[in-house]
């Protein structure tokens, strides 16, 4: 963590009482910045975080006890550290984030409380992260100006990172969402560590834990908002897709999962894998893909069957590359997972209804897979 912390430094050791009426005055650095200044004024900091996908080649190490690797996730704010824990006798995945002093933590709490009062509905519907960051930064500077707080550039950037992480991102697991090698993120309840499935080093325990019931309940609610789905005590099961295409399954109450709310996030690659990729991974032979190509061209029915996380969606994505680009595709899913390169494609997703089911067991506003299939047939016939 020394590399990340050294880039920011530490802002004094003076403890300052956190009170909105009195404001907060941080210990000044050689180049103090008044964060309440407008973004365009000289000397006012501007927060930037590089969200571009990054691929870091990891070494092949046969002996797990020799693994000790650190690579960037959201540099210079968050890094992944994979190492062998001699005490637990297992490989651990540690998320290392830039550290806050006690004073910065108190200031961050005040800013978060202020933002909760200031954020309007236009923020909730915004989709571009860069616009969200600018919107948040403007409000953060207004709050700091109202508090009369002066912070160094280093402190300001650290605080803005945590504001981004908790308001735009997915809180503690946001750095892991930017790890190319992570396939699954699994939380089994409150006070239990989160586990991941790593492409290179398989299953690992992480240092991320939800210590309180309220925090994990709030997080599951946030996942539901991100997926555009509804979750409650009456409907405690969540199944949806995040804006980046990741699949989310979660439970909301402890009467369904006794350890408390749980969630699993299955990440997908941004660009779908092609048959060439799968040939390189030795998933299937060239002869098999040749046979499937002929089957697709001659409009044969094809079924992809397998257990959970066996690669059904990945394989289906790849063989759909054989569909002619001018042909129309209508996909029907419970939860959006397919990611096709075709422009002539209608991705249809079933919708859960609400209210008391009618005599046929269907809720008001519900759109079933059969409804979508019937509509899809009409579209193709037209």
Backbone torsions as a table, in degrees:
resi	resn	phi	psi	omega
1	UNK	NA	-12.0	-176.0
2	UNK	-60.5	-34.8	-178.0
3	UNK	-63.6	-43.8	-177.2
4	UNK	-70.9	-42.1	-176.7
5	UNK	-69.0	-37.1	-177.3
6	UNK	-63.9	-22.9	-179.8
7	UNK	-76.2	-17.8	-177.5
8	UNK	-110.3	-30.7	-173.5
9	UNK	75.9	-179.9	177.4
10	UNK	-119.4	143.0	-173.5
11	UNK	-97.9	86.0	172.4
12	UNK	62.6	167.0	177.4
13	UNK	-116.8	5.7	-177.5
14	UNK	-74.6	129.3	178.6
15	UNK	-88.9	127.7	-176.7
16	UNK	-119.3	133.5	-180.0
17	UNK	-68.2	135.6	-178.5
18	UNK	-91.9	107.3	177.3
19	UNK	-144.5	124.8	-176.1
20	UNK	-62.6	-36.3	-176.6
21	UNK	-70.7	-39.5	-177.1
22	UNK	-83.9	-19.9	-178.2
23	UNK	79.7	177.2	-178.8
24	UNK	-130.9	130.0	177.9
25	UNK	-116.7	108.0	-179.9
26	UNK	-81.6	154.3	177.9
27	UNK	-61.5	123.2	-174.3
28	UNK	-70.5	148.3	174.4
29	UNK	-100.5	174.9	178.9
30	UNK	-53.3	-33.3	179.0
31	UNK	-123.8	77.5	-179.0
32	UNK	-69.1	148.0	-178.9
33	UNK	-124.6	130.4	173.3
34	UNK	-84.1	105.8	-173.3
35	UNK	-69.4	-14.0	179.1
36	UNK	-78.0	-7.3	-179.8
37	UNK	-68.6	155.1	177.9
38	UNK	-66.5	154.0	-174.5
39	UNK	-62.3	-27.8	-175.6
40	UNK	-86.0	-10.5	-177.7
41	UNK	-75.1	154.9	-178.6
42	UNK	-67.5	135.2	178.7
43	UNK	91.7	-15.8	178.7
44	UNK	-74.3	129.7	-178.4
45	UNK	-72.3	156.3	175.9
46	UNK	-132.0	120.5	-176.1
47	UNK	-79.3	137.3	176.7
48	UNK	-143.2	136.4	176.2
49	UNK	-131.8	131.2	-176.2
50	UNK	-84.0	107.8	-178.2
51	UNK	-100.6	8.6	179.7
52	UNK	-65.8	139.4	178.3
53	UNK	-60.2	138.1	179.9
54	UNK	-130.5	139.0	179.1
55	UNK	-115.0	122.3	178.4
56	UNK	-113.4	121.7	-179.3
57	UNK	-74.2	121.2	-179.2
58	UNK	-99.5	144.1	-177.1
59	UNK	-74.2	153.9	173.8
60	UNK	-85.5	112.2	-179.6
61	UNK	-121.8	115.1	-175.6
62	UNK	-75.5	-31.8	-179.1
63	UNK	-96.9	113.1	-176.2
64	UNK	-61.2	-31.6	-177.9
65	UNK	-63.7	-17.8	-178.0
66	UNK	-94.8	-0.2	-176.6
67	UNK	-79.8	126.8	174.6
68	UNK	-154.9	87.9	-170.4
69	UNK	-125.4	140.3	177.8
70	UNK	-133.3	128.0	179.9
71	UNK	-143.4	156.4	-172.7
72	UNK	-76.9	144.7	172.6
73	UNK	-113.2	-55.5	174.1
74	UNK	-132.6	69.8	-175.5
75	UNK	-66.6	145.8	0.6
76	UNK	-94.7	26.9	-173.6
77	UNK	-99.5	-32.6	-174.6
78	UNK	-141.6	138.7	-179.3
79	UNK	-136.0	157.7	173.8
80	UNK	-103.5	135.6	178.7
81	UNK	-128.0	113.9	179.5
82	UNK	-109.0	123.8	-176.4
83	UNK	-153.4	164.0	178.9
84	UNK	-89.0	126.1	178.2
85	UNK	-95.1	111.5	-177.8
86	UNK	-67.6	-28.3	-179.7
87	UNK	-72.2	-49.7	-179.3
88	UNK	-83.8	-12.5	-179.2
89	UNK	57.4	47.4	178.4
90	UNK	-154.9	165.5	178.5
91	UNK	-85.4	130.2	-176.9
92	UNK	-115.2	147.7	176.1
93	UNK	-114.9	112.3	-177.1
94	UNK	-110.9	127.9	173.7
95	UNK	-90.3	117.3	-178.1
96	UNK	-108.7	114.5	-179.7
97	UNK	-111.0	157.8	179.2
98	UNK	-61.0	138.5	-172.7
99	UNK	-86.3	147.7	175.0
100	UNK	-108.1	142.9	171.9
101	UNK	-75.4	169.5	178.7
102	UNK	-60.1	-38.7	179.5
103	UNK	-65.3	-42.5	179.8
104	UNK	-66.3	-34.6	177.7
105	UNK	-65.0	-41.4	178.8
106	UNK	-65.0	-41.2	179.2
107	UNK	-66.4	-38.5	178.5
108	UNK	-61.6	-40.8	178.5
109	UNK	-61.6	-42.7	179.4
110	UNK	-64.3	-41.1	179.9
111	UNK	-65.1	-41.7	179.7
112	UNK	-62.7	-40.8	177.3
113	UNK	-63.4	-40.2	178.8
114	UNK	-66.6	-39.8	-180.0
115	UNK	-65.6	-36.2	179.0
116	UNK	-61.6	-28.1	178.9
117	UNK	-85.1	-26.8	-171.7
118	UNK	-93.7	-26.4	-174.7
119	UNK	-66.2	129.4	179.3
120	UNK	-105.2	-177.7	-172.3
121	UNK	-69.9	-23.7	179.5
122	UNK	-64.8	-29.4	177.0
123	UNK	-66.8	-40.1	-177.6
124	UNK	-63.9	-28.0	-177.4
125	UNK	-98.1	-3.0	178.3
126	UNK	-70.9	144.6	-175.2
127	UNK	-119.3	-21.7	-177.2
128	UNK	-90.0	126.3	-175.1
129	UNK	-65.5	-34.8	-179.3
130	UNK	-65.1	-37.6	177.4
131	UNK	-68.7	-37.2	178.3
132	UNK	-64.5	-41.7	-179.1
133	UNK	-63.6	-43.9	178.7
134	UNK	-63.7	-40.1	179.0
135	UNK	-62.9	-45.5	179.5
136	UNK	-65.5	-41.9	-178.0
137	UNK	-61.9	-40.3	178.4
138	UNK	-61.7	-42.6	179.9
139	UNK	-71.9	-35.7	176.9
140	UNK	-62.3	-43.5	179.5
141	UNK	-65.5	-34.3	176.6
142	UNK	-66.1	-40.6	179.1
143	UNK	-66.0	-43.4	179.3
144	UNK	-63.7	-37.6	178.5
145	UNK	-65.4	-39.4	-180.0
146	UNK	-68.2	-35.5	178.1
147	UNK	-76.2	-16.4	-175.7
148	UNK	72.0	27.0	-176.3
149	UNK	-88.5	139.8	173.5
150	UNK	-119.2	124.9	-178.2
151	UNK	-127.4	156.1	176.1
152	UNK	-74.3	164.3	178.0
153	UNK	-60.0	-41.6	-178.9
154	UNK	-62.4	-44.7	179.9
155	UNK	-65.4	-40.8	-178.4
156	UNK	-61.6	-44.3	-178.9
157	UNK	-67.0	-36.9	177.0
158	UNK	-64.7	-44.7	179.5
159	UNK	-63.8	-41.3	179.5
160	UNK	-64.1	-32.7	176.9
161	UNK	-61.7	-45.7	-179.5
162	UNK	-69.8	-31.1	174.1
163	UNK	-64.2	-45.9	177.2
164	UNK	-60.9	-46.8	-175.7
165	UNK	-59.6	-42.3	-172.7
166	UNK	-90.8	-23.5	-177.6
167	UNK	-102.1	-35.0	180.0
168	UNK	-99.9	-42.8	-176.5
169	UNK	-87.6	-159.6	-176.5
170	UNK	-110.2	46.9	173.2
171	UNK	56.8	-131.4	-173.4
172	UNK	-63.6	-27.0	-176.5
173	UNK	-92.0	2.2	-178.7
174	UNK	-56.3	-44.6	177.8
175	UNK	-58.2	-38.3	-178.9
176	UNK	-68.0	-25.2	177.5
177	UNK	-67.8	-16.1	-179.5
178	UNK	-105.4	13.2	176.3
179	UNK	-93.1	114.9	-179.0
180	UNK	-57.9	-32.0	-171.7
181	UNK	-83.6	-11.4	-178.0
182	UNK	-85.3	127.9	177.7
183	UNK	-100.1	-45.2	-178.9
184	UNK	-128.4	144.5	171.7
185	UNK	-121.7	122.1	-170.4
186	UNK	-126.1	125.3	175.1
187	UNK	-119.0	125.4	-174.5
188	UNK	-100.4	7.1	177.7
189	UNK	137.9	-173.2	-177.7
190	UNK	-76.0	145.2	177.7
191	UNK	61.6	23.7	174.5
192	UNK	-123.9	140.4	-177.1
193	UNK	-67.2	149.3	175.0
194	UNK	-78.2	139.4	177.6
195	UNK	-110.9	154.5	178.1
196	UNK	-130.3	159.8	170.0
197	UNK	-111.4	115.6	-175.1
198	UNK	-101.2	135.3	-178.9
199	UNK	-60.5	-31.8	-174.0
200	UNK	-96.4	-43.7	-171.7
201	UNK	-116.3	15.2	172.4
202	UNK	65.4	-147.7	-173.3
203	UNK	-74.0	135.0	179.0
204	UNK	-144.9	148.1	172.6
205	UNK	-85.6	144.4	-179.9
206	UNK	-109.9	175.2	177.6
207	UNK	-94.3	10.0	-179.3
208	UNK	-94.0	125.6	-179.7
209	UNK	-137.2	139.2	170.2
210	UNK	-91.2	104.5	-172.6
211	UNK	-79.4	-18.2	-175.5
212	UNK	-125.6	147.9	179.4
213	UNK	-61.9	-41.4	-177.4
214	UNK	-61.4	-38.7	-177.2
215	UNK	-66.2	-41.5	-179.3
216	UNK	-75.5	-31.1	174.7
217	UNK	-64.5	-45.6	178.1
218	UNK	-61.7	-35.7	-178.7
219	UNK	-69.3	-40.2	177.4
220	UNK	-64.0	-38.4	175.5
221	UNK	-62.2	-38.0	178.0
222	UNK	-65.9	-40.3	176.8
223	UNK	-60.9	-40.9	179.2
224	UNK	-63.0	-41.1	177.9
225	UNK	-64.7	-40.7	180.0
226	UNK	-65.0	-34.6	-178.3
227	UNK	-87.0	-9.1	-178.2
228	UNK	74.9	21.7	179.7
229	UNK	-110.4	173.2	-177.4
230	UNK	-116.5	134.9	177.1
231	UNK	-137.2	141.2	-178.4
232	UNK	-159.1	-179.8	176.7
233	UNK	-65.7	-30.6	178.1
234	UNK	-74.4	-34.6	178.4
235	UNK	-126.3	81.4	-171.7
236	UNK	-83.4	2.1	-178.4
237	UNK	-103.8	131.9	-178.5
238	UNK	-119.8	132.4	176.5
239	UNK	-142.4	115.2	-176.6
240	UNK	-164.4	-172.3	-178.9
241	UNK	-127.3	136.5	175.3
242	UNK	-76.0	164.2	-179.6
243	UNK	-56.3	-28.0	-180.0
244	UNK	-85.1	1.8	178.6
245	UNK	97.2	-5.3	179.7
246	UNK	-67.0	141.8	-179.6
247	UNK	-87.0	134.7	-178.2
248	UNK	-121.9	129.0	168.7
249	UNK	-125.9	132.2	-176.8
250	UNK	-149.6	157.0	170.7
251	UNK	-119.8	150.7	-169.3
252	UNK	-108.0	-24.6	-173.3
253	UNK	-126.8	156.3	-178.2
254	UNK	-78.8	-12.3	176.0
255	UNK	-78.4	-13.1	175.4
256	UNK	-95.2	-46.8	173.7
257	UNK	-122.6	115.5	-166.2
258	UNK	-67.6	-19.6	177.4
259	UNK	-83.7	2.9	-178.0
260	UNK	108.2	-178.0	178.4
261	UNK	-56.4	144.8	-179.9
262	UNK	-131.8	163.4	174.2
263	UNK	-155.6	153.4	173.7
264	UNK	-135.6	129.6	178.2
265	UNK	-117.4	119.4	178.0
266	UNK	-105.3	115.8	-176.6
267	UNK	-86.7	146.4	175.3
268	UNK	-121.2	153.8	177.4
269	UNK	-67.5	146.1	-178.1
270	UNK	-63.0	-43.0	176.7
271	UNK	-103.3	128.1	-176.8
272	UNK	-63.2	145.5	178.0
273	UNK	-73.0	139.4	-179.3
274	UNK	-99.0	169.0	174.7
275	UNK	-56.0	-31.3	178.5
276	UNK	-62.8	-41.9	177.0
277	UNK	-61.2	-46.5	-176.7
278	UNK	-68.2	-29.8	173.4
279	UNK	-65.5	-40.3	178.1
280	UNK	-65.7	-34.4	177.2
281	UNK	-81.2	-3.3	-178.7
282	UNK	61.2	33.3	175.3
283	UNK	-72.0	-38.8	178.9
284	UNK	-147.1	161.4	-178.1
285	UNK	-88.3	164.7	177.9
286	UNK	-64.8	-33.8	178.7
287	UNK	-64.5	-39.6	179.6
288	UNK	-65.7	-44.5	179.0
289	UNK	-65.8	-34.4	176.2
290	UNK	-63.3	-42.0	177.8
291	UNK	-63.7	-44.3	-179.9
292	UNK	-65.6	-34.6	177.6
293	UNK	-60.8	-45.9	177.9
294	UNK	-63.4	-38.6	-179.9
295	UNK	-64.5	-41.1	179.2
296	UNK	-67.1	-43.3	-178.7
297	UNK	-64.2	-31.2	-179.3
298	UNK	-96.8	13.4	172.7
299	UNK	59.9	41.7	173.4
300	UNK	-78.8	154.4	173.0
301	UNK	-79.8	134.6	-178.9
302	UNK	-129.1	133.1	177.5
303	UNK	-118.9	132.0	174.9
304	UNK	-106.3	112.3	-174.3
305	UNK	-122.9	137.4	178.2
306	UNK	179.9	171.6	-179.6
307	UNK	-75.6	176.3	179.4
308	UNK	-59.9	134.8	177.2
309	UNK	62.9	26.6	178.9
310	UNK	-89.1	-7.6	177.1
311	UNK	104.3	20.0	-178.5
312	UNK	-61.5	-49.6	-177.7
313	UNK	-65.1	-41.6	178.8
314	UNK	-61.3	-44.1	-179.0
315	UNK	-67.5	-41.4	179.2
316	UNK	-65.0	-39.5	176.0
317	UNK	-58.8	-40.5	-175.7
318	UNK	-70.3	-44.5	-176.0
319	UNK	-74.4	-19.6	175.5
320	UNK	-70.7	-9.7	172.7
321	UNK	-65.5	-20.2	-179.7
322	UNK	-79.7	-11.6	177.6
323	UNK	-70.1	131.3	180.0
324	UNK	-55.7	140.5	-175.6
325	UNK	-61.6	-25.5	-179.2
326	UNK	-84.6	-11.1	-178.8
327	UNK	-76.4	148.0	179.8
328	UNK	-89.5	135.1	179.2
329	UNK	-119.8	131.4	172.9
330	UNK	-121.3	112.3	178.6
331	UNK	-100.6	142.7	-178.3
332	UNK	-128.6	121.3	-175.8
333	UNK	-140.4	153.9	169.9
334	UNK	-69.2	-45.0	178.1
335	UNK	-132.7	134.6	-175.5
336	UNK	-63.4	119.8	177.7
337	UNK	-133.1	-35.6	-178.4
338	UNK	-64.2	144.3	179.6
339	UNK	-139.4	94.9	-173.9
340	UNK	-102.2	152.9	178.8
341	UNK	-88.0	-3.6	-177.5
342	UNK	-73.0	140.1	173.4
343	UNK	-82.3	-33.3	-178.6
344	UNK	-86.8	67.5	-171.7
345	UNK	-141.2	130.7	175.3
346	UNK	-111.3	105.7	175.8
347	UNK	-86.2	112.6	-178.8
348	UNK	-106.4	139.9	-177.9
349	UNK	-130.3	135.1	178.1
350	UNK	-66.6	153.9	-178.6
351	UNK	-126.4	136.0	178.1
352	UNK	-81.0	139.0	178.8
353	UNK	-87.6	-166.9	179.3
354	UNK	-147.4	164.2	-179.3
355	UNK	88.4	-172.2	-178.8
356	UNK	-80.7	132.2	-180.0
357	UNK	-63.4	149.1	177.5
358	UNK	-80.4	-169.8	-176.1
359	UNK	-64.8	-22.8	177.7
360	UNK	-89.6	1.9	179.7
361	UNK	80.7	16.2	-178.0
362	UNK	-108.2	134.4	179.9
363	UNK	-86.6	160.7	-180.0
364	UNK	-66.2	131.5	179.3
365	UNK	82.4	0.8	-178.6
366	UNK	-74.1	135.5	175.2
367	UNK	-118.8	109.7	-176.5
368	UNK	-87.7	170.6	176.7
369	UNK	-63.1	-35.8	178.8
370	UNK	-66.4	-39.3	176.1
371	UNK	-58.7	-43.1	-179.8
372	UNK	-69.0	-36.7	178.3
373	UNK	-63.6	-44.3	179.0
374	UNK	-63.2	-43.1	178.6
375	UNK	-66.0	-38.4	179.7
376	UNK	-63.8	-37.8	179.0
377	UNK	-65.6	-39.1	178.2
378	UNK	-64.0	-41.4	-179.1
379	UNK	-62.6	-42.2	-178.8
380	UNK	-68.4	-39.1	179.1
381	UNK	-63.4	-35.9	178.3
382	UNK	-67.8	NA	NA
